[in-house]
Amino acid sequence: MNPYPSIHSSGGSMGSMSLHSPERQQQVAELTSQMPACRALNRDQSLFEAPVRLQDGRTTNLRLVLPARFPQERPGLQVTHPIQHPWVNSAGRLSFASLDRWNPGHSRLASVVQEAYAALTGTPFTSPAVSPQRPQRPERTTSSPQHGTQPASVPREFREVQAMGSDELVTVLTDSASYQALCSAISSQYGNSKVHEQLQRGNQQLAQENLAQESVLAELRNQIAIIRSSEYAGVRETFDKNNGRQKAVLAKLQPHMLVEALAAQANKVEEQADELQESFRRGDISTEAFVEQYTALRKTYHQMDLKCQAAQQTLIPS
C-alpha cells in the first residue's frame, strides 16, 4: 500500500490543469525560496525531500508529496527512516494540526513544512503571518523576513570613492583594514550589512545540510559493504554453480556431441562382432550360434551407422 496521497488523484485534463495552476506554482515557489534544502525529485514538482538532522544526531529525510489537485487537497508528509516522535506514526507519516486541518484558502505549504522540520529537529518555529487574500509573491529577496523591508538599491557610482584622491585610492586598494572600513561605511549607508549577514547565515545553513548527508552516505556505504561481504558472496556462489550445471547440460545436447555418441555406439557394436568372429575361428562357438549372433550384431551396427550419418547430415551444416 502506498503511504502517500495519490499524485494523480484526478484524471484527464483536470489533473494537468491542477499541476500547472498559478496557486500551486506560487505555493511551490514559496517553499523552495524559504527552504532551499527542499529539492524536487521529479519534473512536475509533486515529490520533494529535505534532509533532517534529528535531536539525537541521527539523520533522515522529510518527504513531501503534492496530490494532483493541490492546494485543494492537502499535501502528505513522511519521514524516509522510522523514528520515534509524537507526530510520526508507525508507517512514518506525519500528523499535526496545521497539516490535518489544511485549508486551501489559508494554509501555506512552506509554513506547514517548516513547522514539521522544526518539530523534528527541535528548533523553535514561528508561523509567518501571510494574508490569504494577498499571498506574497515568490521572489528572490535578501530582505529580513522579520521586518519585511527591501534592501536599498545599490548605485553604480559611490560618492565616497569619487571623492578620494589617488593616494587614498592606492591606500584602500593596498591596505586591507582601509578597504574593510570603506566597505563597512558604504554597506551601512545603503543598508546592505543585513544582506551580508543573511547570505552568511544561508551559506552556513547549506553547509550544515550538506554535512548532514555525510552520515547518510556513510550508512549507505556500510550497507553496500555488508551486502558484498555476505549476501553477494552466497548469491554469486549459487549462480556460478547453477551456471556450470547449465553449461554442462547444454554441452551434452550439442549436435556434434549427439553424432559422436551415435558413432561411439556403432563402433562398440562392431568391436563385439569382431570378437564374436574371433571366437568362432577358435572353435569356441558353434556355427548355428555364430550365424545367429553375428547377424544380429551386424544388423545393429548398420542401424547405428545409418542413424549417425543421418544425424550428421541433418544437424551439422556442411
ABEGO torsion letter per residue (X at the ends): XBABBBABABBEAAAAAAAABAAAAAAAAAAAAABAABBBABAAGABBBBBBBBAAGBBBBBBBBBBAAOAABBBBBBBABBBBBAABBAAGBBBBAAAAABBAAABBAAAAAAAAAAAAAGBBBBBBBBBAABBBBBBBBABBAAAGBBBBBBBABBAAAAABBAAAAAAAAABAAAAAAAAAAAAAAAGAAAAAAAAAAAAAAAAAAAAAAAAAAAAAAAAAAAAAAAAAAAAAAAAAAAAAAAAAAAAAABAAAAAAAAAAAAAAAAAAAAAAAAAAAAGABBAAAAAAAAAAAAAAAAAAAAAAAAAAAAABBX
